[in-house]
Amino acid sequence: MPSLLFILSATLITALETLSPLKVDTTVNLSSITVDRSVVPLPPTVARLDTQSCIWTRDGVAILCPFDIIDQGWQIGTIYPDGSNFQCISCAADIEGSPGFLYAFPDKKSIFFATASQSSSPDAVSLPQVVECSPSVLQCERATVRSVKIPEVDGTLSLREPRITPDGHHLEWTILRTDGFLMLMGELTRTSESYTVSNARVLNAAPNPTTSEQWAIRGAFSEGKSFFKGKTLVFASTRGQGGNLDDYTLDLATGAVTRVTFNSEWDEDGAFDPSGTYILLGTSRRMHNQLRTVTSMNLAPFIDGSVFLTLSFASLSTTEQRLHILEKWLITPASDAAGLDGVMLNCKQGGWASGASKNPWNPDGKRAAWGERGQNGTTRLIIATFTGLPSSASLSCEFPQDDEDCQTPTPLWAPLLVDYPLLEAGQYSIAGPSGGKAILTTSANVLGPLHAIDYHGYVQVDGTVVNGRTEMKGLFSSGNQTLTSNVRLSGPHQGNSTWILRVVGRQVCGTAVSTVDGISLVTHHGQFDPSCGFVRPEMCPDGADADATEIGETGCIELPGACANDTDRTKYMAQSIEGPGENCS
């Protein structure tokens, strides 16, 4: 597939970034892995659970989840994998709002959480807090909720995706500022009555961009997602390829960045197993034709912050779309870089979909847990038990004070947030890596009204010449924005793309078309079908995209309890979700 090879080639818009010290085993064969899935029985007092925020306790004995308890509302609770020993931790405490983003402190007495919606809305604010149990999380006889005070930042629109490090000494979170996305990390300290975060630093810094690589970092969509041990942050970003959300790793000691996934579709919420070999991630690969029309052009992410903010708000605006877009897959970095899709883990029989999960791995490295949502708002808790994964003599980071690998260094290479300037509105000239230029026009506010990039003979690293214009126009608050693009490629790679998309409220309508090296791709926005994604139904009669990437390893792997080898997925899908069609009304 020429277009896929183009995507995976060395023509990425930014230079190859320094590798972080993660284990990448090219000899790993996913066919040696089997998985047994089981459903955890929930007590009758539980109406449902938050499918995105379940995690294991630090000793791997129980699962922590936000549960909707009858007559108690949303609370934090624990349950054993066999459904026994259910307890409500926070019922006796005072929690305002629905808890999410759970993380267990190493003291086995405290749980970090945040109350907010999981909305992709630009004004979604997560309020970080800690619930402290006495004598322990597994035997919580008394619970106290304490606030977490974080630095206030001028221009902040929202606080998103908070995480604590395995050693419990740092908080990582993402803010949406008027000029884009900032991944932040600060020192977390317990005071007499609360917790405070100090010395916040910018992990994706490009304070005064001059090169195309720096402008790509500054303009990209980026969010922190998980930690591998204590020294590596996994984050999702479009920094390496415009329009393509992939997972990356950041070495917190040095600042070195490595691109982990290369699929031409949406990859997010990646989490490494304790060995650093396998990744569980939420992805739209294989089944949802949403991004590949854009990513095949291999453009720079100079205005992705604004574009992704608007499109993701519409794409993830309903539970059904969010779940089906972020399905559960098992991959390795080597297999993904080779163009293979990996193994789909969530069996969709009966219309169940897994969606995202923040940190699913058990510290034993043999099990994972996540929530699934079915039709009519039903939920269930899944335990996946793997065979063939690397064995470990001890639980990962159970006692970080005794394991240097689980201790997080202060990223002194990252600038302090207080010194990080806001981008000013105006026009900026960006030199191409190999010649030509691009003119960025920005209102310096991701909410609009204008973000545009004009390519004037912009020459990429491999010599491909880019000409044309992409424009995001309109105020987010108006509920009516347009994304138009007419871009041409010449030289080593030849092609063109035309996008005419309109965002009305929470609907994306219109068509994106691209042709690169003779391969044409089309995305028809406006109707979402779980069996096909954002395409016209007649384009995917077999339940998968007509122009989907090659099956890769999923075509030859039998997974007990999963359905990765089943090509006829239409019988598993929930009812289609009808949108207004291609013409927004």
Buried (B, 14 or more C-beta within 10 A) or exposed (E): BEBBEBBBEEBBBBEEBEEBEBEBBEEBEBEEBBBBBBEBEBEEBBBBBBBBBBBBBBBBBBBBBBBBBEEBBBBBBBBBBEBEEBBBBBBEBEBEBBBBBBBBBBEBBBBBBBBBEBBBBBEBBBBBBBBBBEEBBBEBEEBBBBEBBBBEBEBBBBBBBBBBBBBBBBBBBBBBBBBBBBBBBBBBEBEEEBBBBEBBBBBBBBEEBEBBBBBBBBBBBBBBBBBBBBBBBBBBBBBBBBBBBBBBBBBBBBBBBBBBBBBBBBBBBBBBBBBBBBBBBBBBBBBBBBBBBBBBBBBBBBBBBBBBBBBBBBBBBBBBBBBBBBBBBBBBBBBBBEBBBBBBBBBBEEBBBBBBBBBBBBBBBBBBBBBBBBEEEEBBBBBBBBEBBBEBEEBBBBEBEEBEEBBBBBBEBBBBBEEBEBBEEEEBEBBBBBEBBBBBBBBBBBBBBBBBBBBBEBBBBBBBBBBBBBBBBBBBEEEBBBBBBBBBBBEBBBBBBBBBBBBBEBBBBBBBBBBBBEBEBBBBBBBBBBBBBBBBEEBBEEBBBBBBBEBBBBEEBEBEBBBBBBEEBBEBBBEBEEBEBBEBE
